[in-house]
Amino acid sequence: MKIVCNFAAAGFVIAWLLLGYYAIAHHMGGHPSTTPLILLCPSSIAALGLDNASLFVGLLGWLAISASNALLYAVPGAILAFLVNLWKPSVVS
């Protein structure tokens, strides 16, 4: 369960870090490639609907995007946790 939570937390944080990176780059006049955004946070495609949203609605939208990204990252975490439990010998007392 700890592995799944760590993967989910990583997915949640990655979405916010990418939002911060692209917001700062846009503010500084840069136009970075969106390839890392699409690869690391596929749910960010939903941000297209947030173009004309207020700050509050935009942040709520990114909260939903980061939550869905956390779920997306939790899936390989669950698979890895399952494989680790299969490999780890069980202790029977």
N, C-alpha and C positions, 0 to 999 in steps of 0.2 A: 504494500500500500504506500510505503514511503517513496518508492521509485515513481509510482504513478503521480503522487502529489508533487514531486520535484519536477517531473516533466510538465505537468499542468502549470505550475508556477513559472517555469521557464517560458512557456507559450504565452502566458499572460503578460509577463514583463517584456518579452521581445516585442509584442505589439505596441506597448507604450514607448519603448525605446526608439522604435522605428518612427512612430508618430513625432516624437521629439526631434529626431534627426531630420526628417523631411520638413518639419515646420521651421526649424532653424535654417536649413539650407534655403528654403523658399524666402524666408525673411532676409537673408543675406544676398539674395539675387541669384542663387545657384539653382541648377536644374539637374539634380542627380538622377541616375538611371532608376527606373522603378522595378527592375528585375529582382533585386534583393527583397523588396517589399512583397512582391508577388510570391517569391519562393519561400520566404520565412513566415509570411502572414497572408495566406491565400484569402482569408476572410476580409482582408482590407479592400477587396473589390467592392464591398458594400459601401465604402466611404464615398463612392461616386455620388451617392444620393445625399451626401452631407455638404455639398459645395455651397449652397446658399443658406445653410442652417446657422442658427445663433451659436454662440460659444457653448452655452449650456447644453443645447441639443446635440452639438458636435461631440462634446465630451461624453454624453450619454450614449451616443452612437458608437464611439470608440470603446466605451465600457462593454457594450454588447459584442463588438468585434473582438476585443481582447478575451472575453469570456468564451466565444466560439473558437478562438485560436487556442485557448487553454484546453478545451475539449479535444481539439484536433491533435494537440501534442500529447494528451493523456492516452490516446489509443496506442501509439508505439511504446509508451511507458508501461501500459498494462501488458502488452505482449512481452516486453523485456522482463517484467516482474514474473510473469508466468514461466518464462524460460529459466529464470534464475531459481524459482522454486522447484522446477523439475530437476535442475542440475544439482542443487544443494541437497546433501543427504539429510534425511529427516532423523531426528533424535527421538527415539521411543524409550520411555523409562518404565 
